Amino acid sequence: MLRKISLILVAMLWFSAAAAESFTVVDAKGKTHRLQDYKGKWVLVNFWATWCPPCLEEMPDLQKLHETHKDLVVIGIAMDYKDPQYVLSFADDLLVTFPIVLGDQKSASQFGRLAGLPTTYLYSPQGNLAAKNVGALTRQAVERYIEQWHATAKRPSQK
């Protein structure tokens, strides 16, 4: 079972050197979010759009992560929209309480090329890119990945 979970995680989450080692974004409420401000916490940055079915599928799980994991910061970056107010109303209708950034090409370019939506970047508590996922992501997959990371971090290094 653990092997199956590991294989799923490897298939879903893969490392990417092209993604941001640092980023700065401003959410719709005017709050600035910098990766370095969240040292000691996991940071999950999710690019999404209102018209994207897999994005909408994962929203409840991202919200649950935001509510239940005090060691995890979730930031949603809305892309490909015409009306900012529509995006914010849409997020409110989904009961999203994590920060929403009204993204554009400039903010997205800090993370590298987006291959599709949704795309999620997961940063370790040390601020290093731990994983990148293109496609819908589940709460359970993120939790398993974090558990696996903690288990690996506790093992003595092999020389």
Secondary structure as GFF3:
##gff-version 3
##sequence-region A 1 159
A	DSSP	alpha_helix	2	12	.	.	.	ID=ss1
A	DSSP	beta_strand	24	26	.	.	.	ID=ss2
A	DSSP	beta_strand	32	34	.	.	.	ID=ss3
A	DSSP	three_ten_helix	35	38	.	.	.	ID=ss4
A	DSSP	beta_strand	42	48	.	.	.	ID=ss5
A	DSSP	alpha_helix	53	68	.	.	.	ID=ss6
A	DSSP	beta_strand	72	78	.	.	.	ID=ss7
A	DSSP	alpha_helix	84	93	.	.	.	ID=ss8
A	DSSP	beta_strand	100	102	.	.	.	ID=ss9
A	DSSP	alpha_helix	105	109	.	.	.	ID=ss10
A	DSSP	beta_strand	119	123	.	.	.	ID=ss11
A	DSSP	beta_strand	129	134	.	.	.	ID=ss12
A	DSSP	alpha_helix	139	154	.	.	.	ID=ss13
###
